[in-house]
Amino acid sequence: YDYKTKIIGFINDDKDPVGRVHFGVVFLAEGSNDRIEIKEKDKLSGKMMTLLEAKKFRGKMEGWSQIVFDWLRMSF
């Protein structure tokens, strides 16, 4: 598949011990089609969804995911 990536932000979340020793880079990936699949199907599961659909999972997200999710909701 053809795709391009762009750095759109950084995350520094010091709220927990793991976050205090990690620094995140947030990428936007745009592809030539919407066929995105998980390769390790024996270990992972998932699907593409809109921000509105993903909202119900926000409370179960890790801190860095909540930061990105909230930013995306405000930006798009």
DSSP file (Angstrom, degrees, kcal/mol; ACC not computed):
  #  RESIDUE AA STRUCTURE BP1 BP2  ACC     N-H-->O    O-->H-N    N-H-->O    O-->H-N    TCO  KAPPA ALPHA  PHI   PSI    X-CA   Y-CA   Z-CA
    1    1 A Y              0   0    0      0, 0.0     2,-0.5     0, 0.0    30,-0.0   0.000 360.0 360.0 360.0 146.2    0.0    0.0    0.0
    2    2 A D        +     0   0    0      2,-0.0    30,-2.1     0, 0.0     2,-0.3  -0.778 360.0 154.5 -89.1 133.7    1.1    3.5   -0.6
    3    3 A Y  E     -A   31   0A   0     -2,-0.5     2,-0.3    28,-0.2    28,-0.2  -0.989  28.3-151.1-153.4 159.4    1.1    5.8    2.4
    4    4 A K  E     -A   30   0A   0     26,-2.6    26,-2.8    -2,-0.3     2,-0.3  -0.972  11.3-153.5-131.8 149.8    2.7    8.9    3.8
    5    5 A T  E     -A   29   0A   0     -2,-0.3     2,-0.3    24,-0.2    24,-0.2  -0.894   8.4-174.2-123.4 153.5    3.4    9.9    7.4
    6    6 A K  E     -A   28   0A   0     22,-1.8    22,-3.0    -2,-0.3     2,-0.4  -0.990  29.2-119.8-145.7 135.1    3.8   13.2    9.0
    7    7 A I  E     +A   27   0A   0     -2,-0.3    20,-0.2    20,-0.2     3,-0.1  -0.640  33.8 171.0 -73.9 126.1    4.7   14.1   12.6
    8    8 A I  E     -     0   0A   0     18,-2.8     2,-0.3    -2,-0.4    19,-0.2   0.440  55.6 -25.2-116.7  -3.0    1.9   16.1   14.1
    9    9 A G  E     -A   26   0A   0     17,-1.2    17,-2.9     2,-0.0     2,-0.3  -0.987  50.3-114.4 174.2 178.1    2.9   16.2   17.8
   10   10 A F  E     -A   25   0A   0     -2,-0.3     2,-0.4    15,-0.2    15,-0.2  -0.948  19.1-148.2-134.6 153.0    4.7   15.0   20.8
   11   11 A I  E     +A   24   0A   0     13,-2.5    13,-3.1    -2,-0.3     2,-0.4  -0.991  16.4 173.9-129.0 130.5    3.6   13.6   24.1
   12   12 A N        +     0   0    0     -2,-0.4     2,-0.7    11,-0.2    11,-0.1  -0.894  12.0 176.3-130.8 102.0    5.2   13.9   27.5
   13   13 A D        +     0   0    0     -2,-0.4     3,-0.5     9,-0.3     9,-0.2  -0.887  10.3 173.4-114.2 101.7    2.9   12.4   30.2
   14   14 A D        +     0   0    0     -2,-0.7     6,-0.1     1,-0.2    -1,-0.1   0.132  48.7 107.0 -93.3  19.8    4.4   12.4   33.6
   15   15 A K  S    S+     0   0    0      4,-0.1    -1,-0.2     2,-0.0     3,-0.0   0.692  84.0  24.1 -75.6 -18.1    1.3   11.2   35.5
   16   16 A D  S  > S-     0   0    0     -3,-0.5     4,-2.0     1,-0.1    -3,-0.0  -0.922  88.9 -99.1-141.7 167.4    2.5    7.7   36.1
   17   17 A P  H  > S+     0   0    0      0, 0.0     4,-0.6     0, 0.0    -1,-0.1   0.856 121.1  49.0 -57.5 -38.2    5.9    5.9   36.5
   18   18 A V  H >4 S+     0   0    0      1,-0.2     3,-1.2     2,-0.2     4,-0.2   0.938 111.0  49.8 -67.2 -45.6    5.8    4.6   32.9
   19   19 A G  H >4 S+     0   0    0      1,-0.3     3,-1.2     2,-0.2    -6,-0.3   0.819 101.6  63.8 -62.1 -31.5    5.0    8.0   31.4
   20   20 A R  H 3< S+     0   0    0     -4,-2.0    -1,-0.3     1,-0.2    -2,-0.2   0.712 108.7  40.0 -67.6 -19.3    7.8    9.6   33.4
   21   21 A V  T << S+     0   0    0     -3,-1.2     2,-0.3    -4,-0.6    -1,-0.2   0.239 108.6  71.6-114.0  13.4   10.4    7.5   31.5
   22   22 A H    <   -     0   0    0     -3,-1.2     2,-0.4    -9,-0.2    -9,-0.3  -0.944  54.5-163.7-129.1 152.4    8.8    7.7   28.0
   23   23 A F        -     0   0    0     -2,-0.3     2,-0.3   -11,-0.1   -11,-0.2  -1.000  18.8-146.8-131.9 131.0    8.4   10.4   25.4
   24   24 A G  E     -A   11   0A   0    -13,-3.1   -13,-2.5    -2,-0.4     2,-0.5  -0.765   9.6-157.7-107.9 147.0    5.9   10.0   22.5
   25   25 A V  E     -A   10   0A   0     -2,-0.3     2,-0.5   -15,-0.2   -15,-0.2  -0.985  16.4-147.5-116.3 127.9    5.9   11.1   18.9
   26   26 A V  E     -A    9   0A   0    -17,-2.9   -18,-2.8    -2,-0.5   -17,-1.2  -0.856  15.8-168.5-102.3 124.2    2.5   11.3   17.2
   27   27 A F  E     -A    7   0A   0     -2,-0.5     2,-0.5   -20,-0.2   -20,-0.2  -0.851  17.2-145.7-110.6 145.3    2.3   10.5   13.5
   28   28 A L  E     -A    6   0A   0    -22,-3.0   -22,-1.8    -2,-0.4     2,-0.5  -0.961  20.3-164.8-102.6 124.2   -0.5   11.0   11.1
   29   29 A A  E     -A    5   0A   0     -2,-0.5     2,-0.5   -24,-0.2   -24,-0.2  -0.954   5.6-172.2-113.6 124.6   -0.5    8.2    8.5
   30   30 A E  E     -A    4   0A   0    -26,-2.8   -26,-2.6    -2,-0.5     2,-0.2  -0.970   9.0-167.3-118.2 128.3   -2.5    8.7    5.3
   31   31 A G  E     -A    3   0A   0     -2,-0.5   -28,-0.2   -28,-0.2     5,-0.0  -0.618  34.4-115.2-112.8 171.0   -2.9    5.7    2.9
   32   32 A S  S    S+     0   0    0    -30,-2.1     2,-0.3    -2,-0.2   -29,-0.1   0.586  99.2  11.4 -80.8 -10.5   -4.1    5.2   -0.6
   33   33 A N  S    S-     0   0    0    -31,-0.3    -2,-0.2     2,-0.1    -1,-0.0  -0.941  76.6-109.9-154.3 176.5   -7.0    3.1    0.6
   34   34 A D  S    S+     0   0    0     -2,-0.3     2,-1.4     1,-0.1    14,-0.1   0.217  74.9 116.4 -99.5  16.0   -8.9    2.2    3.8
   35   35 A R        +     0   0    0      2,-0.0     2,-0.5     0, 0.0    -3,-0.1  -0.658  34.3 158.4 -87.4  87.3   -7.8   -1.5    4.0
   36   36 A I        -     0   0    0     -2,-1.4     2,-0.3    -5,-0.0    12,-0.2  -0.952  15.6-178.1-111.3 126.6   -5.8   -1.5    7.2
   37   37 A E        -     0   0    0     -2,-0.5     2,-0.4    10,-0.1    10,-0.1  -0.910  30.1-116.9-128.6 152.2   -5.3   -4.9    8.7
   38   38 A I        -     0   0    0     -2,-0.3     3,-0.3     8,-0.2     8,-0.1  -0.744  19.8-163.1 -83.5 129.5   -3.8   -6.4   11.9
   39   39 A K  S    S+     0   0    0     -2,-0.4     2,-1.3     1,-0.2     3,-0.2   0.851  82.6  58.6 -82.6 -35.7   -0.9   -8.8   11.0
   40   40 A E    >>  +     0   0    0      1,-0.2     4,-2.5     2,-0.1     3,-2.1  -0.478  61.9 159.1 -93.6  64.3   -0.7  -10.5   14.3
   41   41 A K  T 34  +     0   0    0     -2,-1.3    -1,-0.2    -3,-0.3    -2,-0.1   0.695  69.3  62.0 -64.0 -19.8   -4.3  -11.8   14.4
   42   42 A D  T 34 S+     0   0    0     -3,-0.2    -1,-0.3     1,-0.1    -2,-0.1   0.668 118.2  27.9 -77.3 -15.7   -3.4  -14.5   17.0
   43   43 A K  T <4 S+     0   0    0     -3,-2.1     2,-0.3     1,-0.2    -2,-0.2   0.680 123.0  35.9-113.4 -28.8   -2.3  -11.7   19.5
   44   44 A L     <  -     0   0    0     -4,-2.5     2,-0.3     2,-0.0    -1,-0.2  -0.838  51.4-171.1-129.7 160.1   -4.4   -8.7   18.6
   45   45 A S        +     0   0    0     -2,-0.3     2,-0.3    -3,-0.1    -3,-0.0  -0.976  25.5 123.5-144.2 157.2   -7.9   -7.7   17.4
   46   46 A G        -     0   0    0     -2,-0.3     2,-0.3    -8,-0.1    -8,-0.2  -0.965  31.0-144.9 170.5 176.3   -9.3   -4.4   16.3
   47   47 A K        -     0   0    0     -2,-0.3     2,-0.2   -10,-0.1   -10,-0.1  -0.978  32.8 -92.1-158.3 162.1  -11.0   -2.4   13.6
   48   48 A M        +     0   0    0     -2,-0.3     2,-0.3   -12,-0.2    -2,-0.0  -0.585  50.1 168.0 -77.1 141.8  -11.1    1.1   12.1
   49   49 A M        -     0   0    0     -2,-0.2     2,-0.0     5,-0.0    -2,-0.0  -0.984  35.0-102.4-151.1 160.6  -13.7    3.4   13.7
   50   50 A T     >  -     0   0    0     -2,-0.3     4,-2.2     1,-0.1     5,-0.2  -0.298  39.0-107.0 -75.0 166.2  -14.6    7.1   13.7
   51   51 A L  H  > S+     0   0    0      1,-0.2     4,-1.2     2,-0.2    -1,-0.1   0.882 122.5  54.8 -61.2 -37.4  -13.7    9.3   16.7
   52   52 A L  H  4 S+     0   0    0      1,-0.2     4,-0.4     2,-0.2     3,-0.3   0.913 109.7  45.7 -63.2 -42.3  -17.4    9.3   17.7
   53   53 A E  H >4 S+     0   0    0      1,-0.2     3,-0.7     2,-0.2    -1,-0.2   0.873 112.3  51.7 -66.8 -36.7  -17.4    5.5   17.7
   54   54 A A  H >< S+     0   0    0     -4,-2.2     3,-2.0     1,-0.2     4,-0.4   0.676  87.4  85.0 -74.6 -17.3  -14.1    5.4   19.7
   55   55 A K  G >< S+     0   0    0     -4,-1.2     3,-1.5    -3,-0.3     4,-0.3   0.839  80.8  61.3 -55.6 -35.8  -15.4    7.8   22.3
   56   56 A K  G <  S+     0   0    0     -3,-0.7    -1,-0.3    -4,-0.4     3,-0.2   0.673 104.4  50.0 -68.3 -14.6  -17.1    5.0   24.3
   57   57 A F  G X> S+     0   0    0     -3,-2.0     3,-1.6    -4,-0.1     4,-0.6   0.439  79.7 100.2 -98.7  -1.6  -13.6    3.4   24.8
   58   58 A R  G X4 S+     0   0    0     -3,-1.5     3,-1.5    -4,-0.4    -1,-0.1   0.875  77.2  56.4 -55.2 -43.0  -11.9    6.6   26.1
   59   59 A G  G 34 S+     0   0    0     -4,-0.3    -1,-0.3     1,-0.3    -2,-0.1   0.708 107.6  49.4 -63.6 -20.3  -12.1    5.6   29.7
   60   60 A K  G <4 S+     0   0    0     -3,-1.6    -1,-0.3    -4,-0.1    -2,-0.2   0.474  91.2 104.7 -95.7  -4.4  -10.2    2.3   29.0
   61   61 A M  S << S-     0   0    0     -3,-1.5     2,-0.0    -4,-0.6    -3,-0.0  -0.415  77.4-108.3 -77.1 152.1   -7.4    4.0   27.0
   62   62 A E     >  -     0   0    0     -2,-0.1     4,-2.2     1,-0.1     3,-0.3  -0.321  40.6 -98.6 -68.4 163.3   -4.0    4.6   28.5
   63   63 A G  H  > S+     0   0    0      1,-0.2     4,-2.2     2,-0.2     5,-0.1   0.884 123.0  50.1 -54.6 -46.1   -3.1    8.1   29.4
   64   64 A W  H  > S+     0   0    0      1,-0.2     4,-2.1     2,-0.2    -1,-0.2   0.877 110.4  51.3 -64.2 -35.4   -1.1    8.9   26.2
   65   65 A S  H  > S+     0   0    0     -3,-0.3     4,-2.9     2,-0.2    -1,-0.2   0.887 108.5  51.4 -67.3 -38.8   -4.0    7.5   24.1
   66   66 A Q  H  X S+     0   0    0     -4,-2.2     4,-2.8     2,-0.2     5,-0.2   0.896 108.4  52.3 -63.8 -40.0   -6.5    9.8   26.0
   67   67 A I  H  X S+     0   0    0     -4,-2.2     4,-2.0     2,-0.2    -2,-0.2   0.946 114.2  41.8 -60.8 -48.7   -4.2   12.8   25.3
   68   68 A V  H  X S+     0   0    0     -4,-2.1     4,-2.7     2,-0.2    -2,-0.2   0.918 114.3  52.1 -65.4 -43.6   -4.1   12.1   21.6
   69   69 A F  H  X S+     0   0    0     -4,-2.9     4,-2.5     1,-0.2    -2,-0.2   0.936 110.6  47.3 -58.9 -48.2   -7.8   11.2   21.4
   70   70 A D  H  X S+     0   0    0     -4,-2.8     4,-1.8     1,-0.2    -1,-0.2   0.897 112.5  49.8 -61.9 -40.5   -8.8   14.5   23.2
   71   71 A W  H  X S+     0   0    0     -4,-2.0     4,-1.8    -5,-0.2    -1,-0.2   0.924 110.8  49.4 -64.4 -43.9   -6.6   16.5   20.8
   72   72 A L  H  X S+     0   0    0     -4,-2.7     4,-2.3     1,-0.2    -2,-0.2   0.906 108.8  52.8 -61.8 -41.9   -8.1   14.8   17.8
   73   73 A R  H  < S+     0   0    0     -4,-2.5    -1,-0.2     1,-0.2    -2,-0.2   0.879 113.5  43.6 -62.1 -37.5  -11.6   15.5   19.0
   74   74 A M  H  < S+     0   0    0     -4,-1.8    -1,-0.2    -5,-0.2    -2,-0.2   0.783 118.6  44.6 -76.2 -26.8  -10.8   19.2   19.4
   75   75 A S  H  <        0   0    0     -4,-1.8    -2,-0.2    -5,-0.2    -3,-0.2   0.740 360.0 360.0 -92.7 -25.4   -8.9   19.4   16.1
   76   76 A F     <        0   0    0     -4,-2.3    -3,-0.2    -5,-0.2    -2,-0.1   0.410 360.0 360.0-123.0 360.0  -11.1   17.6   13.6
